[in-house]
């Protein structure tokens, strides 16, 4: 297997650090590793395979000699450096939303559409974390019969907003216990003991940018250009692992038993569906691992071709870092 010189753009953030961890965990053939971040991080180190590695400044000439760059930075950073990554001869697997809907860029969930990686032109995109968790759960059903409509409500952990989101929840709880005031910074409102029904900015007919990703990215990944999705994204006071409630309608009816069998056999899924014994997907059970747990599978009472399900997955790992490394593995 060919060894690669690998760069991680945004190596100091939650997803970047997780990428370094997963590269080592999955024994990705790394010849050398180059963590890249802003100038203020130069002089610091990150750990890779237990060893400290110095951080290099992300700038135009920082990609020379690299074969692969994993992107864990914001859209503007990804857009700024993508041409320089390609000029250096490296392949860019990007976790931002900058390139996801470009027609010349594959948008990949390896359990669903690995074949799309074959036509990349130097950039491959990692989907939105909630989209990944949801689609891994519903893809086995879409293969059985195309999904026509999907109604989704997400319950998204604060780690979706990075280290700052996790810190804010913890500090707000601590402040509340002491009776102290705490001014929110990472979120528009207090998140401790609260839920916030807005993630992203308004984009279309009152739907936020985060909510529209489920339809726009889902259509591309599942190869279902006519699929209609109505989504509500909610931030909840959970540290890690997103949960999603899904109501879907397929072209042909899929029975509950058949749906359970399909999901149980699907790559990347774990069936957790035993209501009598209180077995169902929960954030605590799904954190720090890569499977999407799926349960509460039942007929939709409003449609004769509908199913309801509940899924949970670690959005830092499978929803971001692990999926990106899996995409890189396709390139091998």
C-alpha positions as a Markdown table, in Angstrom:
| # | Residue | x | y | z |
|---|---|---|---|---|
| 1 | Unk | 0.0 | 0.0 | 0.0 |
| 2 | Unk | 1.4 | 3.4 | -1.0 |
| 3 | Unk | 2.4 | 5.6 | 1.9 |
| 4 | Unk | 1.3 | 9.2 | 1.8 |
| 5 | Unk | 2.5 | 12.6 | 3.0 |
| 6 | Unk | -0.6 | 13.9 | 4.7 |
| 7 | Unk | -1.5 | 17.4 | 5.8 |
| 8 | Unk | -4.3 | 18.3 | 8.1 |
| 9 | Unk | -5.6 | 21.9 | 7.5 |
| 10 | Unk | -7.2 | 23.1 | 10.8 |
| 11 | Unk | -5.3 | 20.7 | 12.9 |
| 12 | Unk | -5.9 | 22.5 | 16.2 |
| 13 | Unk | -9.7 | 22.3 | 16.1 |
| 14 | Unk | -12.0 | 19.5 | 17.4 |
| 15 | Unk | -12.4 | 17.8 | 14.0 |
| 16 | Unk | -8.7 | 18.3 | 13.0 |
| 17 | Unk | -7.5 | 16.7 | 16.2 |
| 18 | Unk | -10.0 | 13.9 | 15.7 |
| 19 | Unk | -8.6 | 13.4 | 12.1 |
| 20 | Unk | -5.1 | 12.9 | 13.5 |
| 21 | Unk | -6.5 | 10.4 | 16.0 |
| 22 | Unk | -8.4 | 8.4 | 13.4 |
| 23 | Unk | -5.5 | 8.4 | 10.9 |
| 24 | Unk | -3.5 | 6.6 | 13.6 |
| 25 | Unk | -6.4 | 4.4 | 14.8 |
| 26 | Unk | -7.2 | 3.1 | 11.3 |
| 27 | Unk | -3.5 | 2.6 | 10.4 |
| 28 | Unk | -3.7 | 4.9 | 7.4 |
| 29 | Unk | -0.4 | 4.6 | 5.5 |
| 30 | Unk | 1.1 | 7.9 | 6.6 |
| 31 | Unk | 4.7 | 8.5 | 5.6 |
| 32 | Unk | 4.8 | 12.0 | 7.2 |
| 33 | Unk | 2.2 | 14.2 | 8.9 |
| 34 | Unk | 2.0 | 18.0 | 8.6 |
| 35 | Unk | -0.5 | 19.7 | 10.9 |
| 36 | Unk | -1.4 | 23.1 | 9.6 |
| 37 | Unk | -3.2 | 26.0 | 11.4 |
| 38 | Unk | -3.1 | 29.8 | 11.6 |
| 39 | Unk | 0.0 | 31.7 | 12.5 |
| 40 | Unk | -1.0 | 32.0 | 16.1 |
| 41 | Unk | -0.6 | 28.2 | 16.5 |
| 42 | Unk | 2.9 | 28.1 | 15.2 |
| 43 | Unk | 5.3 | 26.9 | 17.9 |
| 44 | Unk | 2.7 | 24.6 | 19.4 |
| 45 | Unk | 2.4 | 20.9 | 18.8 |
| 46 | Unk | -0.3 | 18.3 | 18.4 |
| 47 | Unk | -0.1 | 14.6 | 19.1 |
| 48 | Unk | 0.1 | 12.0 | 16.4 |
| 49 | Unk | 0.6 | 8.3 | 17.5 |
| 50 | Unk | 1.6 | 9.6 | 20.9 |
| 51 | Unk | 4.3 | 11.9 | 19.6 |
| 52 | Unk | 4.3 | 15.7 | 19.5 |
| 53 | Unk | 4.4 | 17.1 | 16.0 |
| 54 | Unk | 5.0 | 20.9 | 15.4 |
| 55 | Unk | 2.3 | 22.9 | 13.8 |
| 56 | Unk | 3.1 | 24.7 | 10.5 |
| 57 | Unk | 1.5 | 27.8 | 9.4 |
| 58 | Unk | -1.2 | 27.4 | 6.7 |
| 59 | Unk | -0.1 | 29.5 | 3.8 |
| 60 | Unk | 0.1 | 29.3 | 0.1 |
| 61 | Unk | 3.4 | 27.3 | -0.1 |
| 62 | Unk | 2.7 | 25.0 | 2.9 |
| 63 | Unk | 1.4 | 22.1 | 0.8 |
| 64 | Unk | 4.5 | 21.3 | -1.2 |
| 65 | Unk | 5.4 | 17.6 | -1.1 |
| 66 | Unk | 2.0 | 16.5 | 0.3 |
| 67 | Unk | -0.1 | 13.8 | -1.4 |
| 68 | Unk | -3.2 | 14.3 | 0.6 |
| 69 | Unk | -4.7 | 17.2 | 2.6 |
| 70 | Unk | -7.6 | 16.7 | 5.0 |
| 71 | Unk | -9.6 | 19.9 | 5.5 |
| 72 | Unk | -11.0 | 20.7 | 8.9 |
| 73 | Unk | -11.2 | 24.5 | 8.5 |
| 74 | Unk | -14.0 | 27.0 | 7.7 |
| 75 | Unk | -15.3 | 27.7 | 4.2 |
| 76 | Unk | -13.2 | 30.7 | 3.6 |
| 77 | Unk | -10.0 | 28.9 | 4.5 |
| 78 | Unk | -10.9 | 25.9 | 2.3 |
| 79 | Unk | -11.6 | 28.2 | -0.6 |
| 80 | Unk | -8.5 | 30.2 | -0.1 |
| 81 | Unk | -6.1 | 27.2 | 0.0 |
| 82 | Unk | -7.8 | 24.7 | -2.4 |
| 83 | Unk | -6.0 | 26.1 | -5.5 |
| 84 | Unk | -2.6 | 25.9 | -3.8 |
| 85 | Unk | -3.3 | 22.4 | -2.6 |
| 86 | Unk | -4.1 | 21.3 | -6.2 |
| 87 | Unk | -1.1 | 23.2 | -7.6 |
| 88 | Unk | 1.1 | 21.2 | -5.1 |
| 89 | Unk | -0.3 | 18.0 | -6.6 |
| 90 | Unk | -2.2 | 16.9 | -3.5 |
| 91 | Unk | -5.8 | 15.6 | -3.3 |
| 92 | Unk | -8.0 | 17.7 | -1.0 |
| 93 | Unk | -10.7 | 15.9 | 1.1 |
| 94 | Unk | -12.6 | 18.9 | 2.6 |
| 95 | Unk | -14.9 | 18.9 | 5.6 |
| 96 | Unk | -16.3 | 22.4 | 5.0 |
| 97 | Unk | -19.4 | 23.1 | 2.9 |
| 98 | Unk | -17.5 | 25.2 | 0.4 |
| 99 | Unk | -17.5 | 22.6 | -2.4 |
| 100 | Unk | -20.2 | 20.2 | -1.5 |
| 101 | Unk | -22.7 | 21.2 | -4.2 |
| 102 | Unk | -20.3 | 21.9 | -7.0 |
| 103 | Unk | -21.0 | 19.6 | -9.9 |
| 104 | Unk | -17.4 | 18.7 | -10.4 |
| 105 | Unk | -16.8 | 17.7 | -6.8 |
| 106 | Unk | -17.9 | 14.3 | -5.4 |
| 107 | Unk | -19.8 | 14.4 | -2.1 |
| 108 | Unk | -19.1 | 11.1 | -0.5 |
| 109 | Unk | -20.4 | 8.8 | 2.3 |
| 110 | Unk | -18.3 | 5.7 | 1.7 |
| 111 | Unk | -21.0 | 3.3 | 2.9 |
| 112 | Unk | -23.4 | 4.8 | 0.3 |
| 113 | Unk | -21.8 | 6.1 | -2.8 |
| 114 | Unk | -18.0 | 5.2 | -2.9 |
| 115 | Unk | -18.1 | 4.9 | -6.7 |
| 116 | Unk | -18.5 | 8.7 | -6.9 |
| 117 | Unk | -14.9 | 9.1 | -5.7 |
| 118 | Unk | -13.7 | 7.8 | -9.0 |
| 119 | Unk | -14.5 | 10.9 | -10.9 |
| 120 | Unk | -12.9 | 13.5 | -8.6 |
| 121 | Unk | -10.7 | 16.2 | -10.0 |
| 122 | Unk | -8.6 | 16.8 | -7.0 |
| 123 | Unk | -11.3 | 17.8 | -4.5 |
| 124 | Unk | -13.7 | 15.5 | -2.6 |
| 125 | Unk | -16.2 | 16.8 | -0.2 |
| 126 | Unk | -17.3 | 15.5 | 3.2 |
| 127 | Unk | -21.0 | 16.0 | 3.8 |
| 128 | Unk | -22.6 | 17.8 | 6.7 |
| 129 | Unk | -22.5 | 15.9 | 10.0 |
| 130 | Unk | -26.2 | 15.6 | 10.5 |
| 131 | Unk | -26.7 | 14.6 | 6.8 |
| 132 | Unk | -24.1 | 11.8 | 7.2 |
| 133 | Unk | -25.7 | 10.4 | 10.3 |
| 134 | Unk | -29.2 | 10.5 | 8.8 |
| 135 | Unk | -28.3 | 9.1 | 5.4 |
| 136 | Unk | -26.3 | 6.2 | 6.8 |
| 137 | Unk | -29.5 | 5.2 | 8.6 |
| 138 | Unk | -31.9 | 5.6 | 5.7 |
| 139 | Unk | -29.6 | 4.5 | 2.7 |
| 140 | Unk | -30.5 | 0.8 | 3.1 |
| 141 | Unk | -34.1 | 1.7 | 2.8 |
| 142 | Unk | -33.5 | 4.0 | -0.2 |
| 143 | Unk | -31.7 | 1.1 | -2.0 |
| 144 | Unk | -34.8 | -1.1 | -1.5 |
| 145 | Unk | -37.1 | 1.6 | -2.7 |
| 146 | Unk | -36.4 | 5.3 | -3.6 |
| 147 | Unk | -37.2 | 7.8 | -0.9 |
| 148 | Unk | -39.8 | 10.3 | -2.1 |
| 149 | Unk | -40.1 | 12.5 | 1.0 |
| 150 | Unk | -38.4 | 12.8 | 4.3 |
| 151 | Unk | -39.3 | 14.9 | 7.4 |
| 152 | Unk | -36.4 | 15.2 | 9.8 |
| 153 | Unk | -35.9 | 16.8 | 13.2 |
| 154 | Unk | -32.3 | 16.9 | 14.5 |
| 155 | Unk | -31.2 | 17.1 | 18.1 |
| 156 | Unk | -27.7 | 18.3 | 17.7 |
| 157 | Unk | -24.9 | 18.2 | 20.3 |
| 158 | Unk | -23.0 | 21.3 | 21.3 |
| 159 | Unk | -19.7 | 19.8 | 20.0 |
| 160 | Unk | -21.2 | 20.5 | 16.5 |
| 161 | Unk | -20.1 | 24.1 | 17.3 |
| 162 | Unk | -16.6 | 22.9 | 18.2 |
| 163 | Unk | -14.6 | 23.1 | 21.4 |
| 164 | Unk | -16.2 | 26.5 | 22.2 |
| 165 | Unk | -19.7 | 24.9 | 22.2 |
| 166 | Unk | -18.7 | 22.2 | 24.6 |
| 167 | Unk | -16.9 | 24.7 | 26.9 |
| 168 | Unk | -20.0 | 26.9 | 26.9 |
| 169 | Unk | -22.4 | 24.2 | 28.0 |
| 170 | Unk | -20.0 | 23.1 | 30.8 |
| 171 | Unk | -19.4 | 26.6 | 32.0 |
| 172 | Unk | -23.0 | 27.5 | 31.9 |
| 173 | Unk | -24.0 | 24.5 | 34.0 |
| 174 | Unk | -21.2 | 25.4 | 36.5 |
| 175 | Unk | -22.3 | 29.0 | 36.7 |
| 176 | Unk | -25.9 | 28.0 | 37.2 |
| 177 | Unk | -25.1 | 25.8 | 40.1 |
| 178 | Unk | -23.2 | 28.7 | 41.7 |
| 179 | Unk | -26.0 | 31.1 | 41.0 |
| 180 | Unk | -23.7 | 33.2 | 38.8 |
| 181 | Unk | -24.6 | 34.9 | 35.5 |
| 182 | Unk | -23.1 | 33.7 | 32.2 |
| 183 | Unk | -23.2 | 35.6 | 28.9 |
| 184 | Unk | -23.5 | 33.2 | 25.9 |
| 185 | Unk | -20.7 | 33.5 | 23.3 |
| 186 | Unk | -20.8 | 30.3 | 21.2 |
| 187 | Unk | -24.6 | 30.3 | 20.9 |
| 188 | Unk | -27.2 | 33.1 | 20.6 |
| 189 | Unk | -28.9 | 31.9 | 23.8 |
| 190 | Unk | -28.1 | 29.9 | 26.9 |
| 191 | Unk | -27.9 | 26.3 | 26.0 |
| 192 | Unk | -27.7 | 24.8 | 29.5 |
| 193 | Unk | -31.2 | 23.4 | 30.4 |
| 194 | Unk | -32.5 | 24.8 | 27.1 |
| 195 | Unk | -32.9 | 23.9 | 23.4 |
| 196 | Unk | -32.3 | 26.4 | 20.6 |
| 197 | Unk | -34.4 | 25.8 | 17.4 |
| 198 | Unk | -31.9 | 27.5 | 15.1 |
| 199 | Unk | -28.6 | 26.2 | 13.6 |
| 200 | Unk | -27.3 | 28.3 | 10.8 |
| 201 | Unk | -28.7 | 31.4 | 9.2 |
| 202 | Unk | -32.0 | 31.8 | 7.4 |
| 203 | Unk | -31.6 | 30.6 | 3.8 |
| 204 | Unk | -34.9 | 29.6 | 2.2 |
| 205 | Unk | -38.5 | 30.2 | 3.1 |
| 206 | Unk | -37.7 | 30.3 | 6.8 |
| 207 | Unk | -35.4 | 27.3 | 6.7 |
| 208 | Unk | -31.8 | 27.7 | 7.9 |
| 209 | Unk | -28.7 | 26.8 | 6.0 |
| 210 | Unk | -28.2 | 23.8 | 8.2 |
| 211 | Unk | -31.7 | 22.5 | 7.5 |
| 212 | Unk | -31.4 | 22.9 | 3.7 |
| 213 | Unk | -28.2 | 20.7 | 3.7 |
| 214 | Unk | -30.3 | 17.6 | 4.4 |
| 215 | Unk | -32.2 | 18.0 | 1.2 |
| 216 | Unk | -29.5 | 19.4 | -1.1 |
| 217 | Unk | -26.7 | 17.1 | 0.0 |
| 218 | Unk | -29.0 | 14.1 | 0.4 |
| 219 | Unk | -30.2 | 14.3 | -3.2 |
| 220 | Unk | -26.6 | 14.3 | -4.4 |
| 221 | Unk | -25.4 | 11.5 | -2.2 |
| 222 | Unk | -28.4 | 9.2 | -2.7 |
| 223 | Unk | -28.7 | 10.1 | -6.4 |
| 224 | Unk | -32.3 | 11.1 | -5.8 |
| 225 | Unk | -32.6 | 14.5 | -7.4 |
| 226 | Unk | -36.4 | 14.7 | -6.8 |
| 227 | Unk | -36.3 | 13.8 | -3.1 |
| 228 | Unk | -38.1 | 16.4 | -0.9 |
| 229 | Unk | -36.9 | 17.0 | 2.6 |
| 230 | Unk | -38.4 | 19.2 | 5.3 |
| 231 | Unk | -36.0 | 19.6 | 8.2 |
| 232 | Unk | -35.8 | 21.3 | 11.6 |
| 233 | Unk | -32.4 | 21.5 | 13.3 |
| 234 | Unk | -32.3 | 22.0 | 17.1 |
| 235 | Unk | -29.3 | 22.5 | 19.4 |
| 236 | Unk | -29.6 | 20.5 | 22.6 |
| 237 | Unk | -27.6 | 20.4 | 25.8 |
| 238 | Unk | -25.7 | 17.2 | 25.0 |
| 239 | Unk | -21.9 | 17.2 | 24.7 |
| 240 | Unk | -21.5 | 14.8 | 21.8 |
| 241 | Unk | -23.4 | 12.7 | 19.2 |
| 242 | Unk | -26.3 | 14.0 | 17.1 |
| 243 | Unk | -29.8 | 12.4 | 17.2 |
| 244 | Unk | -32.3 | 12.6 | 14.4 |
| 245 | Unk | -36.0 | 11.7 | 14.2 |
| 246 | Unk | -37.0 | 10.8 | 10.6 |
| 247 | Unk | -40.3 | 10.2 | 8.9 |
| 248 | Unk | -39.8 | 9.0 | 5.3 |
| 249 | Unk | -42.0 | 7.9 | 2.5 |
| 250 | Unk | -40.7 | 5.4 | -0.1 |
| 251 | Unk | -42.0 | 4.7 | -3.6 |
| 252 | Unk | -42.9 | 1.2 | -2.6 |
| 253 | Unk | -44.0 | 0.1 | 0.8 |
| 254 | Unk | -41.3 | -1.3 | 3.1 |
| 255 | Unk | -42.5 | -3.3 | 6.1 |
| 256 | Unk | -41.1 | -2.7 | 9.5 |
| 257 | Unk | -39.6 | -6.2 | 9.7 |
| 258 | Unk | -37.9 | -5.7 | 6.3 |
| 259 | Unk | -36.6 | -2.3 | 7.3 |
| 260 | Unk | -35.1 | -3.7 | 10.5 |
| 261 | Unk | -33.4 | -6.5 | 8.5 |
| 262 | Unk | -32.0 | -4.1 | 5.9 |
| 263 | Unk | -30.6 | -1.7 | 8.5 |
| 264 | Unk | -29.2 | -4.6 | 10.6 |
| 265 | Unk | -27.3 | -5.8 | 7.5 |
| 266 | Unk | -26.1 | -2.4 | 6.3 |
| 267 | Unk | -22.5 | -1.2 | 6.6 |
| 268 | Unk | -22.0 | 1.5 | 9.2 |
| 269 | Unk | -25.3 | 0.8 | 11.0 |
| 270 | Unk | -26.2 | -0.9 | 14.2 |
| 271 | Unk | -29.8 | -1.9 | 14.9 |
| 272 | Unk | -30.9 | -0.9 | 18.4 |
| 273 | Unk | -34.6 | -1.4 | 18.5 |
| 274 | Unk | -36.2 | -3.1 | 21.5 |
| 275 | Unk | -38.7 | -0.7 | 23.1 |
| 276 | Unk | -39.9 | -3.3 | 25.6 |
| 277 | Unk | -36.4 | -3.5 | 27.1 |
| 278 | Unk | -35.6 | 0.2 | 26.7 |
| 279 | Unk | -33.1 | -0.4 | 23.8 |
| 280 | Unk | -32.8 | 2.5 | 21.4 |
| 281 | Unk | -30.1 | 4.8 | 20.1 |
| 282 | Unk | -28.9 | 7.5 | 22.6 |
| 283 | Unk | -26.0 | 10.0 | 22.4 |
| 284 | Unk | -24.2 | 8.5 | 25.4 |
| 285 | Unk | -24.0 | 5.1 | 23.7 |
| 286 | Unk | -23.0 | 6.3 | 20.3 |
| 287 | Unk | -20.2 | 8.8 | 21.3 |
| 288 | Unk | -16.6 | 8.1 | 20.5 |
| 289 | Unk | -17.3 | 5.3 | 17.9 |
| 290 | Unk | -18.2 | 5.2 | 14.2 |
| 291 | Unk | -21.5 | 3.3 | 13.9 |
| 292 | Unk | -24.8 | 5.0 | 13.4 |
| 293 | Unk | -27.3 | 3.4 | 15.8 |
| 294 | Unk | -30.9 | 3.1 | 14.4 |
| 295 | Unk | -34.1 | 2.2 | 16.3 |
| 296 | Unk | -37.7 | 3.1 | 17.1 |
| 297 | Unk | -38.6 | 1.8 | 13.6 |
| 298 | Unk | -42.3 | 1.8 | 13.1 |
| 299 | Unk | -45.0 | 2.5 | 10.5 |
| 300 | Unk | -45.9 | 6.1 | 9.9 |
| 301 | Unk | -49.6 | 6.5 | 10.9 |
| 302 | Unk | -50.1 | 9.2 | 8.3 |
| 303 | Unk | -49.0 | 7.3 | 5.2 |
| 304 | Unk | -49.3 | 3.7 | 3.9 |
| 305 | Unk | -45.8 | 3.9 | 2.5 |
| 306 | Unk | -44.1 | 5.7 | 5.5 |
| 307 | Unk | -41.7 | 4.7 | 8.2 |
| 308 | Unk | -40.5 | 6.4 | 11.3 |
| 309 | Unk | -37.1 | 5.9 | 12.8 |
| 310 | Unk | -34.7 | 7.4 | 15.3 |
| 311 | Unk | -30.9 | 7.4 | 14.8 |
| 312 | Unk | -27.8 | 8.6 | 16.6 |
| 313 | Unk | -24.2 | 9.0 | 15.6 |
| 314 | Unk | -21.0 | 10.7 | 16.8 |
| 315 | Unk | -20.9 | 13.8 | 14.6 |
| 316 | Unk | -17.2 | 14.5 | 15.4 |
| 317 | Unk | -16.1 | 11.0 | 14.2 |
| 318 | Unk | -18.5 | 9.5 | 11.6 |
| 319 | Unk | -20.1 | 12.9 | 11.0 |
| 320 | Unk | -16.8 | 14.5 | 10.2 |
| 321 | Unk | -13.3 | 13.1 | 10.8 |
| 322 | Unk | -13.9 | 9.4 | 10.3 |
| 323 | Unk | -15.9 | 9.9 | 7.1 |
| 324 | Unk | -13.0 | 12.1 | 5.7 |
| 325 | Unk | -10.4 | 9.4 | 6.5 |
| 326 | Unk | -12.7 | 6.8 | 4.9 |
| 327 | Unk | -12.9 | 8.9 | 1.8 |
| 328 | Unk | -9.1 | 9.1 | 1.8 |
| 329 | Unk | -9.0 | 5.3 | 2.1 |
| 330 | Unk | -11.0 | 5.1 | -1.2 |
| 331 | Unk | -8.1 | 6.9 | -2.9 |
| 332 | Unk | -5.7 | 4.2 | -1.9 |
